[in-house]
Amino acid sequence: MSFWGKILGSMAGFAMGGPFGAMVGAAVGHAADQGAMPGAGRIPPSAADMVHMLGGRENLFSFAIVVLSAKLAKVDGPVKRAEIETFRQMFRVPEESLRDVGRLFDQARETAEGWEPFAEKLGEAFADNKAMLEDVLAALVRIARADGPVTKYEGDMLRGIHARFGLDAAAWQRAKGGAPRGLGAQQMEDPYPVLGLTREASDEQVRAAWRQLMRENHPDSLASRGVPEEFVKRATTKVAEINAAWDRIKRERGL
């Protein structure tokens, strides 16, 4: 099952009510289908509320990443075709969802403002899946780089997303400096950023980083915690890259 869930009904809410209006609009659309309308309070919904109203974390995930990607593409000026194509590659939008995802993307990119609530809700909803949040951040970095070097505005937004995801400094280093997905050990220029380290790290720090990343990114572990299927598949490649980096460092250090 794809994580591209219920985003129909969000468009009017986004245009009229800002970020939270969009979330509530999508929730109302889902609830209407289920025959149960959520209460209309003025307090912004919590991540748990949004997950419940949207029918699951995957639906909140799909909604949030479209908006974050679109606003990141917009933050440094007009959205470029390369940024849109990179978004589609990173998140693998299926053909049957392109129209709906495109409508939301177009509305979201009208302004770069208002991304903070989406990053916060996504970070709260997947607080137990830091590996997936890091994967999302890395994908957003790739989108920012699609049309050239990361600008100050893009960098500020990416750091803000990193903070709202609750990720550590090592995750930031991996996201902005790690090897591209699928890069083999022989092509890897520097294996240390893949582990979120520098060459000054001790042997024990290297071992500890490798073990932690393997625990966080193991596909079976992610699947058991409700990570979208596409990201579970991607984790298999990521684990291979982590192991390739570890193997190269072991050879270089004679461990």
N, C-alpha and C positions, 0 to 999 in steps of 0.2 A: 504494500500500500504506500502511495506517495504521501509526503507531508503537505502537498498542495491541497489544503482543505478548503473550508468554507470562507470565501472572501466576498462572495456576492452579498449585496446589501450594505457593504462598507462604504461604497463610493459617496452616497449622499451624506452620510455622517461625517466623512472626512472633509467634504467641501464646506459643510455648514457648521460643524462643531469642533473643528480642530482635531488634534491627535486622539484625545479621549473620545471625542464624538465618533471618530472612525471606528475605534475599538468597540464602542457600545453599539454602533450601527451594525457591525458584523455580528455581534452577539445577539442583537435583536433578530437579525435575519435567521440565525441558526435556531434561536428559541422559538421563533414563529413556526419554523418547519417542525419543531418538536412539540408544538402546542402549548408552550409555556413561556410567557413573557417575563423577563426580569424586571424588578422594580426600578422606577425612575428616580433615583436619588441624585443629589448634587455632589456627593463624595466620590472622587475618582475611584474606580474599582481596583482592588488589589490584584496581584498576579493570580492568586488562587481563584478569585471571583471571575477573572477573565477566562481562565482555563475552563471553569465550570460552564460559563455562559457560551463559550465558543465550542464546547463539546470535546475539548482535549487540548493537550499541550502542543500537538502538532499543528493545530489550526492557528493558535497564537503565534507559533514559530513562523509559519508561512507568511502570515500577515506582517509580522514585525520585520522580517528580513527583506521583504519587498520595499517597505518604507525606508528602512535604514540604507539600503543599497541606492535607492533613487535619490535620497537627500544627500548622500555622500557624493554621488555623481554631480549633483547640482551645486554643492557648496563652493566650488572654485570657478563657477561660471556655467555657461550652457552645457548641457549634457551631450557627450560625444557618443557616436555610434560604437566606438571601441569599448566604452564603459558598459553599454547595454549588452553587447555581445559577451563581454567577460562575465557580467552578472548571469546570463543564461548558461554559460559554461560552468561557472562555479556552483550554481544551485540547480542545474539540470531541469529546467522548466519543461514539462511534457507538452507536446503539441496541443493536446486538448485543453490545457490550462493557459495557453499563451494569451488568448484574448482577455480573459479576466485579470490575469496577472499584469498584462500590459496596461489595462485601464487603471488599475491601482497605482502602478509605477508612474504613469503619466500624471495622475493627480498629485502624487507625493512629490514629484520633482518640480512642481510649480514654485515651491519655495524650499530653501534649505533649512528653514527654521522648524522647530517642533519635533526633533528626532529624539530628544532626551527621554520622554516617557516610554518610547518603544524599547530603547536599550535597557531601561530600568526594569520594565515588565519581563523582557526576555531573560535578563540576568536573574531576576527573582524566580521565575518559573523553572529555570534550568540550573539553579544554584548547586544541585547535586551532580551536574554533568559538566564540569569545568572543561573537560577535553573537547566537548562539542562546541562550547562557547568560544574556546580558543580557535577551533576550526572555522567558525563563523568569522571571527576577527581576522584570521589569515585570509579568508576569501574577500573580505572587505578591503584589505590592504591591496590585494591583487586588482580589485576594481579601481581603486585610487590610482594605481600605477599604469592602468591600461592606456591612458592618454598622455603619459609622460611622468616625470618625477613627481613624487608626492608634494603638494603645495602646503604652505603653512596652514591654510584653512582646512584642508583634508587631514593634515597631521593632528590639528587640534581636535577635530571631530573623532578621529580614530582613538586618540588618547582618552577622550571622554567616554567613548563606548567601552574601551578597555576597563576604565575605572568602574563604570556602571555594571559591567559583567562580573566584577569582583575577582578579576584575574591578577596573578602576581607578576612581578617584574620579569621573571624568566619567560612567562607566556608572551609578554609583549616583545621580548627579544626574538623569540621563535617566530612570532607572527610577522614581524617586520623584516627579519633577516634570515629566516629559514630557507632551505632549499625548496624549489618548486616541487609540487606533487609529481611522483613518478620518477624523480631524478635518481639514477643509479649511483652506486657507491663510487664507481670510477669517474663519474662526472661531477661529483660533489666537490666544490671548491674548498669549503671549510665545514667540517662535520660538527663543530662545536655549537653554532647557532641552532642546529636541529635539536640539540639537547638543552637549549637555553643557557649555554655556558660560553665562557671565553677560554682561550688556551692557558690562562693562568689558573684554571680550576685544578684542584688536587685530584689524585686518583680516586679517593673516596667520594668526592663531590661528583665526579663523573659517574661512578657506579650508582650513587644514590639517585641522580637525575634520570639515568636510564631506567632503573627499577620503577621509579614513580611514574614516568611516562608510559611504561609498559602496562602498569596497573590502570592508569587513567584511560588509555586508548585501546585496550584490548576489545575487539569487536564483541565478544560474548558478554563482557561486562557492560558495554554501552547498550547492547540490545536489551539486557535485563532491566535497564533503568529508563526505558522509554525513549531512547534517542531515535529520531526519524531514520527509516531504513536506508536512505541515500547516504547518510552520514556514517552509518554502521559499515556500509560497503567501503566508503572512503577511508575508514579507520584501518582497514586491511592494508591499504597502500601506505598509510602513515606509519603503521607499525613496522613495515618493511624498511622505510626510510630511517626510523629510529634505530633499528637493528643494524642497518648499514653504517650509520654514523658511529654507533658503539663499536662495531667490528673494526672500522678504520682507526678509531682512536686507540683501541686495544693494540692493534699492530704497530702503530706509531710509538706507543709508550712501552711496548713489550709486556703488556699485562697478561 
